[in-house]
Amino acid sequence: MVGRLVSVLNLGTMKYQTALAVQNILVNRIQSSLSSGLAPSNTLVLVEHTPVYTTGMRSKEYSQEEEFRLKDLGADFVRTKRGGLITFHGPGQLVAYPVLNLRDFAPESSRRKALLGMKWYVWTLEQMVIDLVSQWGVEGTRSPHTGVWVGNSKICAMGVHSSNLVTSHGLALNCDTDLGWFKHIVPCGIEGAGVTSLTEQVGKGRVGVEETEKMLVRQFAETFKCETEPVESSLRDTIMQSL
C-alpha cells in the first residue's frame, strides 16, 4: 500500500452544490498536475447533505413542474453530470466522493480504455460497500442495476463521472436516513424496487453517519490498497476560502 496515499476531506453537513464545487476544485487540481507532469493528489470527500434531489445526465426526463413539486417538500433540486437517474441525499446518509486519478489504482489492463477503467471502478466501489455493510451482518449484493442492494431494496446508490480517468461524484450509503423522502420519486428510475438503510437492516438501534464514516475510510483503504490520512489543514483552508 506504500506510495498510494489518499487524503480524506470531511466536509460535515453541507449543501449539495457547495460540495460539488469542492469536487470541481479537486478534479482541476489533479488535471493540472497531470498536465504539468506532477504526481496528482487523490482525495476521498465525505459529506452529509442537507435535503436534495439530484438527477443524472438524463435530466430532461424531469420537467420543471416535477422540480417545483419536489422543492415544495423542502428539498433542493440539482441537475448533475453524473451517471444514473434521480435520487435523494439528506441527513442520515453518508455520501462519499472519491476524486481519484484512476491511473494510480486501476489494473493496467483496465487503464488502457476509459470505459474499462470506469467498469473496474464501479465494480470496486460496489465491492467496498458490500464488504463494509457485512461488518453489521448485512448481506449486500449487486444487481443488473448499479449500486448495492439488500434483496430488492437499494441500500447504497452510486452515480459516478470521469474526465480523462479522473473521477468525481460517487456513492450514497443510507445509514439512518428518513426513507420517506424516497417515496416522492422513483429512486434511480427503477420501478418496483425499494430503498433501505443500515438502521432498518440491523434492527438494533441507530447506525449513524459518524460511526460509519470511520469504518468506510478503513474499508476504502483496504479495497483500493492505499493509505489514508486527513487532508492537510492548509489545503482545506484554501479550498474553503475559494468557494
N, C-alpha and C positions, 0 to 999 in steps of 0.2 A: 504493500500500500504506500510505501515511501515514495515521494515525488508527486503524488496526485493529491493536492490539497484543495478542499472546498471550504470557502468561508460561509458561515451561517449568519444571515441577517434577519433578525426577528423584529418585525415591524409592529407587533402588538395588534391592537384593533385599528383598522384604517379603512377608509373608503376605497372602493374598487379602483376608481380612476387614478387616485393618488398612488396606489400600489402598482398600477400599470405604468405610470410614469417612472417609478423606481426601476421596474424591469427594463424599460427602454434605455435608461441610463446605463444599466449594467450590460445590456446587449451591445450598446455602442462602444463601451469600454473594451469588450472582447474583440469586436470587429476592428477597432482602431489598433489594438495590439497585434492582431493577425496581419493587418496591412503594413505595420512597421517591423514585422519580423520578431516581435517580442512575445514572451510567454504570457498567454491570457490568464486572467483571474476568474475562476469559476465560483459561483455563489449559489447557495440554497436560500431562497427567501421564504420565510414563514410569516403568515398573517392570518388574522381572523377579521373577516369583513363585516361592515355594517350591512343591513339587508339590501340585496341587489339581485336582480335577474339579469343574466348575461346571455347573449346569443353568439353563435359562431359565425363563420364566413357566409353561411346561407341565411343571413339575417333578413333578407327580403321576404321570407316566409312569414314574418311577424309584422303586421300592419301597425300604423300609428295608433289606431284605436286600441289594439292589443297592448301596445306600450303604455297608453294612458290608463288602461284598466289595471295593469299591474302596478303602476306608480301610485294609483289611488289606494293601494293596500298599504302604502307606507314604505315601499322599497324603491331604490333607484333602478334604472333600466339602461344597460350599456350594450352596444353592438361592438363585437370584437373581431379580430382576425384569427382567432384560434380555430381548431377543428371542433366538430360537434355542433349540436343544436342548443336549445335553451336549457338553462339550469338555474339553480338558486344558490347564492352564497349568503351566509349570515352568521350570527352568534352561535357558538357551539360547534362550529365546523372549522377544522384545521385545513388551511389552504397552503400548499407548498408549490413554489415556483422555482424549479431548478433552472438557473441561467448558466448553461454549460457549453463549452466547446466540445462537441461530441468526438472530435478527433482525439481527445485525451482519454476517452472512455470506451467507445465502440470498438469491437474487434476489427482488424484491418479489412477483412472481407466485407464488413458492413459499411466501412467508411468510403468505399470506392464509389458508391452511389448514394445520393442524399436519401432516396426513398428507402433503401435498405437500412441506412443508418437510423431513420425515424422508426421503422418497424422494430428494430432491435431496441430502441429507446423506450417505446411504448410498452413492449413486452417486459422490459426490465423494470419499468415503473410499476406495472401490474404485479410483478413478482415481489417487488419490495413491499407493496401493500398487503399482498397475500401472506407474506411471512410476518409482517407487523401485526395484523389482526389475529393471527394464530396465537400470539402471546396472551390473548384474552380467551383462548379456546374457541375462537370464531373461525369457521371454515369458509374462507373466501375463495371464489373461483372466477375463472374467465368465462366469457360467453361470446357469441358471434359479435356482440357489441363491445365497444371499448369500455374499460373500467373494471372494477372488482365488484362481484356480486355475492350475495348470500341467498341461495335459492333463486327466486325470481325477483329479488329486490336488490337494487344497487346501493352499496354502502360507500363507494368511492367513485366519483365521476372524474373523467380525465378529458382534457382538451389541450393539445399542445400545438406549438408553432415553431417553425425552423426557418432560419435565414442563413444560408451558407453553412449549415450544420451547427449553428448557434441557436440554442433552444430558448423558448420563453413560454409563458403560461404553464400549466401543469396539472395538478390534481387537487381534489377537494374531498376530504375524508369526514364523513358525518360522525362526530363524537357524541355530542349531546344536543344536536340540532332540533329545533322545533320543526318537525316534519310536516306540520300543517301548511307551511309556505309552499310545499311542492304540490299541494292539491289544486293550486290555481293554474298549473301548467301541465303539459305532457313532458316530464323530465327527459331531456336528451332526445325528445321526439320519438320515444319508444312506447307505443300503445300497449296497454295491458301489463306493463311492468310496474313494480312497486319501488319504494325507497325505504331504507332502514338506516339505523345508526348503531354505533358500538354500545351505547347505553341500552338501547332496545334489545340488542342481541345478547349482551352479557346478563341483563336482568337482575343485577345485584348492585344497585346504586348507580350513581352518575359516573360516567367516564368522561372526564373533562379534557379540554384542549391543552391545558398546561402539562399534564402528565403525559399526554400523547405526543406532544412536541419532542420531549426528550427521547422517547422511545423511537420516534420516527427518524431523528437525527442519527441515532445509533444504527438503526436498520439501513438507512441510506448509505452510511459509511461501509457497512458490511456488504450490501448488494452491489454498490458501484466501486468497491475495492479502492477506497480512498480514505484520507484522514480529514477530519473536520475541526474547525476552530471558529470562535466568534469573530465576526468581521472587525477589522481594526476601527477604533473609535474615530480616528481622523477621517477615514473613508466614509463611515456612517454620517459624520457631521457634514462632509462635503456633499453627499447625496441629498440629505435632508434640506440643506440650505439652498440647493438648486431647484427644489420643487416650487 
